[in-house]
Amino acid sequence: QVQLAESGGGLVQAGGSLRLSCAASGSIFSINTMAWYRQAPGKQRELVADITNSDSTNYADSVKGRFTISRDNAKNTVYLEMNSLKPEDTAVYYCFVRYDVIWNSWGQGTRVTVSS
């Protein structure tokens, strides 16, 4: 069982920045893909960005150029640097980890609110 501990959410004004962190702990042989998803009120959960264990990244069109995903393999941690935040970025952000090839784990979510 893998536990994910997220941090870094909060309230920020439009144009501001936040950095989310997610640390994985537990019985892990290897972490494959790490990702951030988000779910806004009344909407489906959507992929924000992901990063493979070879550091290949993928971003939703809505965040390209504003958000940066990165990982620290020594700490089993994934980060999401969010800049130029917009009110439409308001959502609960969830960390996702695929480990040992076939297993998935989700974080509990951290709320990001962007005021206009």
C-alpha positions as CSV (number, residue, x, y, z in Angstrom):
1,Q,0.0,0.0,0.0
2,V,1.3,3.4,-1.0
3,Q,0.3,6.6,0.8
4,L,0.4,10.0,-0.9
5,A,0.8,13.2,1.1
6,E,-0.1,16.4,-0.7
7,S,0.5,19.9,0.3
8,G,0.7,23.4,-1.0
9,G,-2.9,24.3,-1.9
10,G,-4.6,27.5,-0.8
11,L,-6.1,30.8,-1.8
12,V,-4.3,33.1,-4.2
13,Q,-5.2,36.1,-6.3
14,A,-5.4,35.8,-10.1
15,G,-1.9,36.1,-11.5
16,G,-0.3,34.6,-8.5
17,S,1.6,31.4,-8.0
18,L,1.4,28.2,-5.9
19,R,3.5,25.1,-5.6
20,L,2.0,21.7,-4.9
21,S,3.9,18.8,-3.5
22,C,3.1,15.2,-3.2
23,A,5.3,12.7,-1.4
24,A,4.8,8.9,-1.8
25,S,5.6,6.5,1.0
26,G,5.1,2.9,1.7
27,S,6.2,-0.3,0.0
28,I,7.4,0.8,-3.4
29,F,9.8,-1.0,-5.7
30,S,9.6,1.6,-8.4
31,I,7.5,4.6,-9.3
32,N,6.5,4.9,-12.9
33,T,4.2,7.8,-13.9
34,M,3.4,10.6,-11.5
35,A,0.7,13.1,-12.3
36,W,-1.6,15.8,-11.1
37,Y,-5.3,15.8,-11.9
38,R,-7.9,18.4,-10.9
39,Q,-11.6,18.5,-10.4
40,A,-13.6,21.7,-10.4
41,P,-17.1,21.9,-8.9
42,G,-19.6,20.3,-11.3
43,K,-17.0,19.0,-13.6
44,Q,-15.2,15.8,-14.3
45,R,-11.7,15.1,-13.0
46,E,-9.1,16.0,-15.7
47,L,-5.5,15.5,-16.2
48,V,-3.4,18.6,-15.6
49,A,0.1,17.2,-16.2
50,D,2.1,14.0,-15.9
51,I,5.7,13.0,-15.9
52,T,7.3,9.6,-16.6
53,N,10.2,8.0,-14.9
54,S,12.3,9.2,-17.8
55,D,11.2,12.8,-17.2
56,S,8.9,13.0,-20.2
57,T,6.1,15.5,-19.5
58,N,2.7,16.1,-20.8
59,Y,0.4,19.0,-20.1
60,A,-3.3,19.9,-20.6
61,D,-3.6,22.6,-23.2
62,S,-5.2,24.9,-20.6
63,V,-2.0,25.0,-18.4
64,K,0.8,24.8,-21.0
65,G,3.3,27.6,-20.5
66,R,2.0,28.3,-17.0
67,F,2.4,25.1,-15.0
68,T,5.5,23.0,-14.6
69,I,5.6,19.4,-13.3
70,S,8.7,17.9,-11.9
71,R,9.8,15.0,-9.7
72,D,12.5,14.1,-7.2
73,N,13.0,10.4,-7.5
74,A,15.2,10.3,-4.4
75,K,12.3,11.6,-2.3
76,N,9.5,9.9,-4.3
77,T,8.0,13.4,-4.7
78,V,6.2,15.1,-7.5
79,Y,5.7,18.9,-7.7
80,L,3.4,21.2,-9.6
81,E,4.6,24.8,-10.0
82,M,1.6,26.9,-11.0
83,N,2.2,30.4,-12.3
84,S,-0.1,33.1,-13.7
85,L,-3.1,31.4,-12.0
86,K,-6.5,32.1,-13.3
87,P,-9.9,31.8,-11.6
88,E,-10.7,28.9,-13.9
89,D,-7.8,27.0,-12.3
90,T,-9.9,26.8,-9.1
91,A,-10.3,23.1,-8.3
92,V,-9.3,20.3,-6.0
93,Y,-6.0,19.0,-7.2
94,Y,-5.2,15.3,-6.8
95,C,-1.8,13.6,-7.0
96,F,-1.7,10.3,-8.9
97,V,1.1,7.7,-8.9
98,R,1.6,4.6,-10.8
99,Y,4.0,2.3,-9.2
100,D,5.4,-1.2,-9.6
101,V,4.0,-1.1,-13.2
102,I,0.4,-2.0,-12.4
103,W,-0.6,-0.3,-9.2
104,N,-2.2,3.1,-8.9
105,S,-2.6,5.4,-5.9
106,W,-4.5,8.7,-5.4
107,G,-3.9,11.5,-3.0
108,Q,-6.7,12.9,-0.8
109,G,-6.7,16.2,-2.8
110,T,-5.7,19.7,-2.0
111,R,-7.9,22.7,-2.7
112,V,-6.7,25.6,-4.9
113,T,-8.8,28.7,-5.0
114,V,-8.0,31.6,-7.3
115,S,-9.8,34.8,-6.7
116,S,-10.4,37.4,-9.4
